[in-house]
Amino acid sequence: MKKIAFILMAVMACGRLLAQFAGIQNNQEQPLAAGFKPASTNTFLSQYPAVNPETRQATFRVVAPYAQNVTLQLGGKHAMAKDEKGVWWYTTTPLVVGFHYYAVMIDSVPVMDRGSEAYFGSNWESAAIEIPEGPEGDYYRFNKNIPHGEIRSLYHWSDINGLERHVNVYVPAEYEKNPKKKYPVLYLVHGWGEDENGWSVQGHVANIMDGLIATGKSVPMIIVMPSGDIKTNSDVRKASGDITDILIKDLIPYVDKTFRTYTDRDHRAMAGLSRGGAQTWNAVLNNMDKFAWMGGFSGSGRFGPNPFNRNAPPTTIETGYNGAFKDAEVFNKKMKLLFISIGTEEGQGAKQTYETLKSHGIKNLVYHESPGTAHEWLTWRRALNDFAPRLFK
């Protein structure tokens, strides 16, 4: 009996040590500082990280008593301070509002903070923190007073992949109430390092669209959110930057067969963020018989030297994208909207593209800026909120 008791005590002790190292023990034991509250992105009952909505500061807490160094990676590296109980702390300076990925480095090993929900970003399950906006952010929050659509999780077969592909599809609240009504479709792509869940989770696409439709700002539409990567199988996974063939040959036929859609180009749009914006330009401008509306959020076309291939000849507005812009009059007749959006902290590349197109005579052109934001989800939520009401009218 003594031996069994000793073993049980040893197991319990090991469990406590593991819990301490993981930073999940007694996560509620210390009262939060005045003005701070748990971040909306936290796991259930996790008090930390904590956010002060007024000062936009965040406090992070990691229990790692045997670690030599703990560093917070959030827009740079920040050394955390260890208290007498082996708990590491860091309180930030005021942060930009919006959604931010972060990681914790314990003795140089990056790990995910278990106080946070997991969000797929930068090609791994990342921790994240939402620094809340005020009422101006209500457009992407759940509104209990309006009808709500659905995000449907589906799989379709891809002959190009040789396997099934996952896709999320938003249908408006009225979809089941109007069994004979057809709907236009927006194909909406995520960025590099994220996946097809990004727009519905980090981007709050359903909340945004529910609000726009309920207020009459946007026509009811179906939104298809596919993976922007090409994957082969579980043994050999290859990410590719061009999903055009999958989109045109596999996904669009599947969507038109599965949902009540208009199948003409005037009722089909495509947009994407970052790499998804570049994918949109490639797919749409090479298939203008399929799309009449397009948008790039922090990701659009470029003209001039190729930054990824210095040996390639520079592209011009006449030669780029297989000459899609060469004849401005022809382009203007085909494309009802070319939307370019960027955060003001991201540089001038998108503005330069817009000015180049405008000076060439391209019309139905909209340039949108998100004030004060960089390459982040708040920039892209704002872009969608401005882009969607312009479609299919």
Contacts in CASP RR format, 6 or more apart in sequence:
PFRMAT RR
TARGET T0000
AUTHOR 0000-0000-0000
METHOD contacts of the structure
MODEL  1
MKKIAFILMAVMACGRLLAQFAGIQNNQEQPLAAGFKPASTNTFLSQYPA
VNPETRQATFRVVAPYAQNVTLQLGGKHAMAKDEKGVWWYTTTPLVVGFH
YYAVMIDSVPVMDRGSEAYFGSNWESAAIEIPEGPEGDYYRFNKNIPHGE
IRSLYHWSDINGLERHVNVYVPAEYEKNPKKKYPVLYLVHGWGEDENGWS
VQGHVANIMDGLIATGKSVPMIIVMPSGDIKTNSDVRKASGDITDILIKD
LIPYVDKTFRTYTDRDHRAMAGLSRGGAQTWNAVLNNMDKFAWMGGFSGS
GRFGPNPFNRNAPPTTIETGYNGAFKDAEVFNKKMKLLFISIGTEEGQGA
KQTYETLKSHGIKNLVYHESPGTAHEWLTWRRALNDFAPRLFK
16 25 0 8 1.000
19 25 0 8 1.000
19 63 0 8 1.000
20 63 0 8 1.000
20 64 0 8 1.000
20 65 0 8 1.000
21 63 0 8 1.000
21 64 0 8 1.000
21 65 0 8 1.000
21 66 0 8 1.000
21 67 0 8 1.000
21 106 0 8 1.000
22 63 0 8 1.000
22 114 0 8 1.000
23 62 0 8 1.000
23 63 0 8 1.000
23 64 0 8 1.000
23 114 0 8 1.000
24 63 0 8 1.000
24 114 0 8 1.000
24 115 0 8 1.000
25 63 0 8 1.000
26 63 0 8 1.000
27 45 0 8 1.000
27 46 0 8 1.000
27 47 0 8 1.000
27 48 0 8 1.000
27 61 0 8 1.000
27 63 0 8 1.000
27 115 0 8 1.000
28 45 0 8 1.000
28 47 0 8 1.000
32 38 0 8 1.000
32 47 0 8 1.000
32 50 0 8 1.000
32 59 0 8 1.000
33 50 0 8 1.000
33 52 0 8 1.000
33 59 0 8 1.000
35 52 0 8 1.000
35 53 0 8 1.000
35 54 0 8 1.000
36 50 0 8 1.000
36 51 0 8 1.000
36 52 0 8 1.000
36 57 0 8 1.000
36 59 0 8 1.000
37 50 0 8 1.000
37 51 0 8 1.000
37 52 0 8 1.000
37 53 0 8 1.000
38 46 0 8 1.000
38 47 0 8 1.000
38 48 0 8 1.000
38 49 0 8 1.000
38 50 0 8 1.000
38 51 0 8 1.000
39 49 0 8 1.000
39 50 0 8 1.000
39 51 0 8 1.000
39 58 0 8 1.000
39 116 0 8 1.000
39 129 0 8 1.000
39 130 0 8 1.000
40 130 0 8 1.000
40 132 0 8 1.000
41 99 0 8 1.000
41 116 0 8 1.000
41 117 0 8 1.000
41 119 0 8 1.000
41 128 0 8 1.000
41 129 0 8 1.000
41 130 0 8 1.000
42 48 0 8 1.000
42 49 0 8 1.000
42 115 0 8 1.000
42 116 0 8 1.000
42 117 0 8 1.000
43 114 0 8 1.000
43 115 0 8 1.000
43 116 0 8 1.000
43 117 0 8 1.000
46 114 0 8 1.000
46 115 0 8 1.000
46 116 0 8 1.000
47 61 0 8 1.000
48 59 0 8 1.000
48 60 0 8 1.000
48 61 0 8 1.000
48 115 0 8 1.000
49 58 0 8 1.000
49 59 0 8 1.000
49 60 0 8 1.000
49 61 0 8 1.000
49 113 0 8 1.000
49 115 0 8 1.000
49 116 0 8 1.000
49 129 0 8 1.000
50 58 0 8 1.000
50 59 0 8 1.000
50 61 0 8 1.000
51 57 0 8 1.000
51 58 0 8 1.000
51 129 0 8 1.000
51 130 0 8 1.000
51 131 0 8 1.000
51 132 0 8 1.000
52 58 0 8 1.000
53 132 0 8 1.000
53 134 0 8 1.000
55 94 0 8 1.000
56 94 0 8 1.000
56 95 0 8 1.000
56 96 0 8 1.000
56 97 0 8 1.000
56 131 0 8 1.000
57 91 0 8 1.000
57 92 0 8 1.000
57 93 0 8 1.000
57 94 0 8 1.000
57 95 0 8 1.000
58 91 0 8 1.000
58 92 0 8 1.000
58 95 0 8 1.000
58 129 0 8 1.000
58 131 0 8 1.000
59 89 0 8 1.000
59 90 0 8 1.000
59 91 0 8 1.000
59 92 0 8 1.000
60 72 0 8 1.000
60 80 0 8 1.000
60 89 0 8 1.000
60 90 0 8 1.000
60 91 0 8 1.000
60 92 0 8 1.000
60 102 0 8 1.000
60 104 0 8 1.000
60 113 0 8 1.000
61 87 0 8 1.000
61 88 0 8 1.000
61 89 0 8 1.000
62 70 0 8 1.000
62 80 0 8 1.000
62 87 0 8 1.000
62 88 0 8 1.000
62 104 0 8 1.000
62 106 0 8 1.000
62 113 0 8 1.000
63 86 0 8 1.000
63 87 0 8 1.000
63 88 0 8 1.000
64 70 0 8 1.000
64 86 0 8 1.000
64 88 0 8 1.000
64 106 0 8 1.000
65 85 0 8 1.000
65 86 0 8 1.000
65 87 0 8 1.000
67 82 0 8 1.000
67 88 0 8 1.000
67 106 0 8 1.000
67 107 0 8 1.000
68 107 0 8 1.000
69 79 0 8 1.000
69 105 0 8 1.000
69 106 0 8 1.000
69 107 0 8 1.000
69 108 0 8 1.000
70 79 0 8 1.000
70 80 0 8 1.000
70 82 0 8 1.000
70 88 0 8 1.000
70 104 0 8 1.000
70 105 0 8 1.000
70 106 0 8 1.000
70 107 0 8 1.000
71 77 0 8 1.000
71 78 0 8 1.000
71 79 0 8 1.000
71 80 0 8 1.000
71 104 0 8 1.000
71 105 0 8 1.000
72 78 0 8 1.000
72 80 0 8 1.000
72 90 0 8 1.000
72 102 0 8 1.000
72 103 0 8 1.000
72 104 0 8 1.000
72 105 0 8 1.000
73 102 0 8 1.000
73 103 0 8 1.000
73 104 0 8 1.000
73 105 0 8 1.000
73 110 0 8 1.000
74 92 0 8 1.000
74 100 0 8 1.000
74 102 0 8 1.000
74 129 0 8 1.000
75 100 0 8 1.000
75 102 0 8 1.000
77 105 0 8 1.000
78 90 0 8 1.000
78 92 0 8 1.000
79 90 0 8 1.000
80 88 0 8 1.000
80 89 0 8 1.000
80 90 0 8 1.000
81 88 0 8 1.000
81 89 0 8 1.000
81 90 0 8 1.000
82 88 0 8 1.000
82 89 0 8 1.000
83 89 0 8 1.000
95 131 0 8 1.000
96 131 0 8 1.000
96 372 0 8 1.000
96 373 0 8 1.000
96 374 0 8 1.000
96 376 0 8 1.000
96 378 0 8 1.000
97 131 0 8 1.000
97 132 0 8 1.000
97 133 0 8 1.000
97 134 0 8 1.000
97 378 0 8 1.000
98 130 0 8 1.000
98 131 0 8 1.000
98 132 0 8 1.000
98 133 0 8 1.000
98 373 0 8 1.000
98 376 0 8 1.000
98 377 0 8 1.000
98 378 0 8 1.000
99 128 0 8 1.000
99 129 0 8 1.000
99 130 0 8 1.000
99 202 0 8 1.000
99 203 0 8 1.000
99 376 0 8 1.000
99 377 0 8 1.000
99 378 0 8 1.000
100 128 0 8 1.000
100 129 0 8 1.000
100 130 0 8 1.000
100 131 0 8 1.000
100 376 0 8 1.000
101 119 0 8 1.000
101 121 0 8 1.000
101 122 0 8 1.000
101 126 0 8 1.000
101 127 0 8 1.000
101 128 0 8 1.000
102 113 0 8 1.000
102 116 0 8 1.000
102 126 0 8 1.000
102 127 0 8 1.000
102 128 0 8 1.000
102 129 0 8 1.000
103 110 0 8 1.000
103 111 0 8 1.000
103 112 0 8 1.000
103 113 0 8 1.000
103 126 0 8 1.000
103 127 0 8 1.000
104 110 0 8 1.000
104 111 0 8 1.000
104 112 0 8 1.000
104 113 0 8 1.000
104 127 0 8 1.000
105 111 0 8 1.000
112 118 0 8 1.000
112 124 0 8 1.000
112 125 0 8 1.000
112 126 0 8 1.000
112 127 0 8 1.000
113 127 0 8 1.000
115 127 0 8 1.000
116 127 0 8 1.000
116 128 0 8 1.000
116 129 0 8 1.000
117 127 0 8 1.000
117 128 0 8 1.000
118 125 0 8 1.000
118 126 0 8 1.000
118 127 0 8 1.000
119 125 0 8 1.000
119 126 0 8 1.000
119 127 0 8 1.000
119 128 0 8 1.000
119 198 0 8 1.000
119 201 0 8 1.000
119 202 0 8 1.000
120 126 0 8 1.000
120 193 0 8 1.000
120 194 0 8 1.000
120 195 0 8 1.000
120 197 0 8 1.000
120 198 0 8 1.000
121 193 0 8 1.000
121 194 0 8 1.000
121 195 0 8 1.000
122 193 0 8 1.000
123 193 0 8 1.000
128 202 0 8 1.000
133 378 0 8 1.000
139 207 0 8 1.000
139 208 0 8 1.000
139 211 0 8 1.000
139 212 0 8 1.000
139 381 0 8 1.000
139 385 0 8 1.000
140 203 0 8 1.000
140 204 0 8 1.000
140 207 0 8 1.000
140 208 0 8 1.000
140 381 0 8 1.000
140 385 0 8 1.000
141 204 0 8 1.000
141 207 0 8 1.000
142 148 0 8 1.000
142 207 0 8 1.000
143 207 0 8 1.000
143 210 0 8 1.000
143 211 0 8 1.000
143 214 0 8 1.000
146 210 0 8 1.000
146 211 0 8 1.000
146 214 0 8 1.000
147 173 0 8 1.000
147 174 0 8 1.000
147 210 0 8 1.000
147 214 0 8 1.000
148 173 0 8 1.000
148 206 0 8 1.000
148 210 0 8 1.000
149 170 0 8 1.000
149 171 0 8 1.000
149 172 0 8 1.000
149 173 0 8 1.000
149 175 0 8 1.000
149 206 0 8 1.000
149 209 0 8 1.000
149 210 0 8 1.000
150 170 0 8 1.000
150 171 0 8 1.000
150 175 0 8 1.000
150 206 0 8 1.000
151 168 0 8 1.000
151 169 0 8 1.000
151 170 0 8 1.000
151 200 0 8 1.000
151 205 0 8 1.000
151 206 0 8 1.000
152 168 0 8 1.000
152 169 0 8 1.000
152 170 0 8 1.000
152 171 0 8 1.000
153 166 0 8 1.000
153 168 0 8 1.000
154 166 0 8 1.000
154 167 0 8 1.000
154 168 0 8 1.000
154 169 0 8 1.000
154 258 0 8 1.000
155 164 0 8 1.000
155 165 0 8 1.000
155 166 0 8 1.000
155 167 0 8 1.000
156 164 0 8 1.000
156 165 0 8 1.000
156 167 0 8 1.000
156 250 0 8 1.000
156 251 0 8 1.000
156 254 0 8 1.000
156 258 0 8 1.000
157 163 0 8 1.000
157 164 0 8 1.000
157 165 0 8 1.000
157 250 0 8 1.000
157 254 0 8 1.000
158 164 0 8 1.000
158 165 0 8 1.000
158 246 0 8 1.000
158 250 0 8 1.000
158 251 0 8 1.000
159 249 0 8 1.000
159 250 0 8 1.000
160 230 0 8 1.000
160 245 0 8 1.000
160 246 0 8 1.000
160 249 0 8 1.000
160 250 0 8 1.000
161 230 0 8 1.000
161 231 0 8 1.000
161 232 0 8 1.000
161 246 0 8 1.000
161 250 0 8 1.000
162 232 0 8 1.000
163 231 0 8 1.000
163 232 0 8 1.000
163 233 0 8 1.000
165 226 0 8 1.000
165 227 0 8 1.000
165 231 0 8 1.000
165 246 0 8 1.000
165 250 0 8 1.000
165 251 0 8 1.000
166 196 0 8 1.000
166 227 0 8 1.000
167 196 0 8 1.000
167 224 0 8 1.000
167 225 0 8 1.000
167 226 0 8 1.000
167 227 0 8 1.000
167 251 0 8 1.000
168 196 0 8 1.000
168 197 0 8 1.000
168 199 0 8 1.000
168 200 0 8 1.000
168 224 0 8 1.000
168 225 0 8 1.000
169 222 0 8 1.000
169 223 0 8 1.000
169 224 0 8 1.000
169 225 0 8 1.000
169 255 0 8 1.000
169 259 0 8 1.000
170 200 0 8 1.000
170 205 0 8 1.000
170 206 0 8 1.000
170 209 0 8 1.000
170 222 0 8 1.000
170 223 0 8 1.000
170 224 0 8 1.000
170 225 0 8 1.000
171 183 0 8 1.000
171 222 0 8 1.000
171 259 0 8 1.000
172 183 0 8 1.000
172 209 0 8 1.000
172 210 0 8 1.000
172 213 0 8 1.000
172 220 0 8 1.000
172 221 0 8 1.000
172 222 0 8 1.000
173 210 0 8 1.000
173 213 0 8 1.000
173 214 0 8 1.000
174 181 0 8 1.000
174 220 0 8 1.000
175 183 0 8 1.000
175 220 0 8 1.000
175 222 0 8 1.000
175 260 0 8 1.000
179 260 0 8 1.000
180 260 0 8 1.000
181 260 0 8 1.000
182 260 0 8 1.000
182 261 0 8 1.000
182 262 0 8 1.000
183 220 0 8 1.000
183 221 0 8 1.000
183 222 0 8 1.000
183 259 0 8 1.000
183 260 0 8 1.000
183 261 0 8 1.000
183 262 0 8 1.000
183 267 0 8 1.000
184 219 0 8 1.000
184 221 0 8 1.000
184 222 0 8 1.000
184 261 0 8 1.000
184 262 0 8 1.000
184 267 0 8 1.000
184 268 0 8 1.000
184 269 0 8 1.000
184 391 0 8 1.000
184 392 0 8 1.000
185 221 0 8 1.000
185 222 0 8 1.000
185 223 0 8 1.000
185 224 0 8 1.000
185 255 0 8 1.000
185 259 0 8 1.000
185 261 0 8 1.000
185 262 0 8 1.000
185 267 0 8 1.000
185 268 0 8 1.000
185 269 0 8 1.000
186 221 0 8 1.000
186 222 0 8 1.000
186 223 0 8 1.000
186 224 0 8 1.000
186 269 0 8 1.000
186 270 0 8 1.000
186 271 0 8 1.000
186 293 0 8 1.000
186 388 0 8 1.000
186 391 0 8 1.000
187 223 0 8 1.000
187 224 0 8 1.000
187 226 0 8 1.000
187 247 0 8 1.000
187 251 0 8 1.000
187 252 0 8 1.000
187 268 0 8 1.000
187 269 0 8 1.000
187 270 0 8 1.000
187 271 0 8 1.000
188 199 0 8 1.000
188 205 0 8 1.000
188 223 0 8 1.000
188 224 0 8 1.000
188 225 0 8 1.000
188 270 0 8 1.000
188 271 0 8 1.000
188 272 0 8 1.000
188 384 0 8 1.000
189 225 0 8 1.000
189 226 0 8 1.000
189 228 0 8 1.000
189 243 0 8 1.000
189 270 0 8 1.000
189 271 0 8 1.000
189 272 0 8 1.000
189 273 0 8 1.000
189 276 0 8 1.000
189 277 0 8 1.000
189 279 0 8 1.000
189 280 0 8 1.000
190 196 0 8 1.000
190 198 0 8 1.000
190 199 0 8 1.000
190 225 0 8 1.000
190 227 0 8 1.000
190 228 0 8 1.000
190 272 0 8 1.000
190 273 0 8 1.000
190 276 0 8 1.000
191 228 0 8 1.000
191 272 0 8 1.000
191 273 0 8 1.000
191 274 0 8 1.000
191 275 0 8 1.000
191 276 0 8 1.000
191 277 0 8 1.000
192 274 0 8 1.000
192 275 0 8 1.000
192 276 0 8 1.000
194 202 0 8 1.000
195 227 0 8 1.000
195 228 0 8 1.000
195 229 0 8 1.000
196 225 0 8 1.000
196 226 0 8 1.000
196 227 0 8 1.000
196 228 0 8 1.000
197 225 0 8 1.000
198 225 0 8 1.000
199 205 0 8 1.000
199 223 0 8 1.000
199 225 0 8 1.000
200 206 0 8 1.000
200 225 0 8 1.000
202 377 0 8 1.000
203 377 0 8 1.000
203 380 0 8 1.000
203 381 0 8 1.000
203 384 0 8 1.000
204 381 0 8 1.000
205 223 0 8 1.000
205 225 0 8 1.000
205 384 0 8 1.000
208 381 0 8 1.000
208 384 0 8 1.000
208 385 0 8 1.000
208 388 0 8 1.000
209 218 0 8 1.000
209 221 0 8 1.000
209 223 0 8 1.000
209 388 0 8 1.000
211 217 0 8 1.000
212 218 0 8 1.000
212 385 0 8 1.000
212 388 0 8 1.000
212 389 0 8 1.000
213 219 0 8 1.000
213 220 0 8 1.000
217 389 0 8 1.000
218 388 0 8 1.000
218 389 0 8 1.000
218 391 0 8 1.000
219 391 0 8 1.000
219 392 0 8 1.000
219 393 0 8 1.000
221 388 0 8 1.000
221 391 0 8 1.000
221 392 0 8 1.000
222 255 0 8 1.000
222 259 0 8 1.000
222 261 0 8 1.000
224 251 0 8 1.000
224 255 0 8 1.000
226 243 0 8 1.000
226 246 0 8 1.000
226 247 0 8 1.000
226 251 0 8 1.000
227 243 0 8 1.000
228 241 0 8 1.000
228 243 0 8 1.000
228 275 0 8 1.000
228 276 0 8 1.000
228 279 0 8 1.000
229 239 0 8 1.000
229 240 0 8 1.000
229 241 0 8 1.000
229 243 0 8 1.000
230 238 0 8 1.000
230 239 0 8 1.000
230 240 0 8 1.000
230 241 0 8 1.000
230 242 0 8 1.000
230 243 0 8 1.000
230 246 0 8 1.000
231 237 0 8 1.000
231 238 0 8 1.000
231 239 0 8 1.000
232 238 0 8 1.000
241 275 0 8 1.000
241 279 0 8 1.000
242 279 0 8 1.000
242 282 0 8 1.000
243 279 0 8 1.000
243 283 0 8 1.000
244 279 0 8 1.000
244 282 0 8 1.000
244 283 0 8 1.000
244 286 0 8 1.000
244 287 0 8 1.000
247 270 0 8 1.000
247 283 0 8 1.000
248 283 0 8 1.000
248 287 0 8 1.000
248 290 0 8 1.000
252 268 0 8 1.000
252 290 0 8 1.000
255 261 0 8 1.000
256 263 0 8 1.000
261 267 0 8 1.000
262 268 0 8 1.000
265 288 0 8 1.000
265 289 0 8 1.000
265 290 0 8 1.000
265 291 0 8 1.000
265 292 0 8 1.000
266 292 0 8 1.000
266 336 0 8 1.000
266 392 0 8 1.000
267 292 0 8 1.000
267 392 0 8 1.000
268 290 0 8 1.000
268 291 0 8 1.000
268 292 0 8 1.000
268 293 0 8 1.000
269 291 0 8 1.000
269 292 0 8 1.000
269 293 0 8 1.000
269 294 0 8 1.000
269 295 0 8 1.000
269 337 0 8 1.000
269 391 0 8 1.000
269 392 0 8 1.000
270 280 0 8 1.000
270 283 0 8 1.000
270 284 0 8 1.000
270 291 0 8 1.000
270 293 0 8 1.000
270 294 0 8 1.000
270 295 0 8 1.000
271 277 0 8 1.000
271 280 0 8 1.000
271 294 0 8 1.000
271 295 0 8 1.000
271 296 0 8 1.000
271 297 0 8 1.000
271 339 0 8 1.000
271 384 0 8 1.000
271 387 0 8 1.000
272 279 0 8 1.000
272 280 0 8 1.000
272 295 0 8 1.000
272 296 0 8 1.000
272 297 0 8 1.000
272 299 0 8 1.000
273 296 0 8 1.000
273 297 0 8 1.000
273 298 0 8 1.000
273 299 0 8 1.000
273 380 0 8 1.000
273 383 0 8 1.000
274 297 0 8 1.000
274 298 0 8 1.000
274 299 0 8 1.000
274 375 0 8 1.000
275 299 0 8 1.000
276 296 0 8 1.000
276 299 0 8 1.000
277 295 0 8 1.000
277 296 0 8 1.000
277 297 0 8 1.000
277 298 0 8 1.000
277 299 0 8 1.000
277 300 0 8 1.000
277 301 0 8 1.000
278 299 0 8 1.000
278 300 0 8 1.000
278 301 0 8 1.000
280 294 0 8 1.000
280 295 0 8 1.000
280 296 0 8 1.000
281 294 0 8 1.000
281 296 0 8 1.000
281 300 0 8 1.000
281 301 0 8 1.000
281 321 0 8 1.000
282 321 0 8 1.000
283 291 0 8 1.000
284 290 0 8 1.000
284 291 0 8 1.000
284 294 0 8 1.000
285 294 0 8 1.000
285 321 0 8 1.000
285 322 0 8 1.000
285 324 0 8 1.000
286 321 0 8 1.000
286 322 0 8 1.000
286 324 0 8 1.000
288 324 0 8 1.000
288 334 0 8 1.000
288 335 0 8 1.000
292 334 0 8 1.000
292 335 0 8 1.000
292 336 0 8 1.000
292 337 0 8 1.000
293 335 0 8 1.000
293 336 0 8 1.000
293 337 0 8 1.000
293 390 0 8 1.000
293 391 0 8 1.000
293 392 0 8 1.000
294 335 0 8 1.000
294 337 0 8 1.000
294 338 0 8 1.000
294 339 0 8 1.000
295 337 0 8 1.000
295 338 0 8 1.000
295 339 0 8 1.000
295 340 0 8 1.000
295 341 0 8 1.000
295 387 0 8 1.000
296 339 0 8 1.000
296 340 0 8 1.000
296 341 0 8 1.000
296 383 0 8 1.000
297 341 0 8 1.000
297 342 0 8 1.000
297 379 0 8 1.000
297 380 0 8 1.000
297 383 0 8 1.000
297 384 0 8 1.000
297 387 0 8 1.000
298 341 0 8 1.000
298 342 0 8 1.000
298 343 0 8 1.000
298 346 0 8 1.000
298 350 0 8 1.000
298 375 0 8 1.000
298 379 0 8 1.000
298 380 0 8 1.000
298 383 0 8 1.000
299 342 0 8 1.000
299 350 0 8 1.000
300 340 0 8 1.000
300 350 0 8 1.000
300 353 0 8 1.000
301 321 0 8 1.000
301 353 0 8 1.000
302 315 0 8 1.000
302 349 0 8 1.000
302 353 0 8 1.000
303 314 0 8 1.000
303 315 0 8 1.000
303 316 0 8 1.000
303 317 0 8 1.000
303 320 0 8 1.000
303 353 0 8 1.000
303 356 0 8 1.000
304 314 0 8 1.000
304 315 0 8 1.000
304 316 0 8 1.000
305 314 0 8 1.000
306 312 0 8 1.000
306 314 0 8 1.000
306 315 0 8 1.000
317 325 0 8 1.000
317 326 0 8 1.000
317 356 0 8 1.000
317 357 0 8 1.000
317 360 0 8 1.000
318 325 0 8 1.000
318 326 0 8 1.000
319 326 0 8 1.000
324 331 0 8 1.000
325 331 0 8 1.000
325 357 0 8 1.000
325 360 0 8 1.000
325 362 0 8 1.000
328 360 0 8 1.000
328 361 0 8 1.000
328 362 0 8 1.000
328 363 0 8 1.000
331 362 0 8 1.000
332 361 0 8 1.000
332 362 0 8 1.000
332 363 0 8 1.000
332 364 0 8 1.000
335 364 0 8 1.000
336 364 0 8 1.000
337 364 0 8 1.000
337 366 0 8 1.000
337 390 0 8 1.000
337 391 0 8 1.000
338 357 0 8 1.000
338 362 0 8 1.000
338 364 0 8 1.000
338 365 0 8 1.000
338 366 0 8 1.000
339 366 0 8 1.000
339 368 0 8 1.000
339 383 0 8 1.000
339 386 0 8 1.000
339 387 0 8 1.000
339 390 0 8 1.000
340 350 0 8 1.000
340 353 0 8 1.000
340 354 0 8 1.000
340 365 0 8 1.000
340 366 0 8 1.000
340 367 0 8 1.000
340 368 0 8 1.000
341 350 0 8 1.000
341 367 0 8 1.000
341 368 0 8 1.000
341 369 0 8 1.000
341 370 0 8 1.000
341 379 0 8 1.000
341 380 0 8 1.000
341 382 0 8 1.000
341 383 0 8 1.000
341 386 0 8 1.000
341 387 0 8 1.000
342 349 0 8 1.000
342 350 0 8 1.000
342 351 0 8 1.000
342 368 0 8 1.000
342 369 0 8 1.000
342 370 0 8 1.000
342 379 0 8 1.000
343 369 0 8 1.000
343 370 0 8 1.000
343 371 0 8 1.000
343 372 0 8 1.000
343 373 0 8 1.000
343 374 0 8 1.000
343 375 0 8 1.000
343 379 0 8 1.000
344 369 0 8 1.000
344 370 0 8 1.000
344 371 0 8 1.000
344 372 0 8 1.000
344 373 0 8 1.000
345 372 0 8 1.000
345 373 0 8 1.000
345 374 0 8 1.000
346 374 0 8 1.000
346 375 0 8 1.000
346 379 0 8 1.000
350 367 0 8 1.000
351 367 0 8 1.000
354 365 0 8 1.000
354 367 0 8 1.000
357 365 0 8 1.000
358 365 0 8 1.000
366 390 0 8 1.000
368 382 0 8 1.000
368 383 0 8 1.000
368 386 0 8 1.000
368 387 0 8 1.000
370 378 0 8 1.000
370 379 0 8 1.000
370 382 0 8 1.000
370 383 0 8 1.000
373 379 0 8 1.000
373 382 0 8 1.000
END
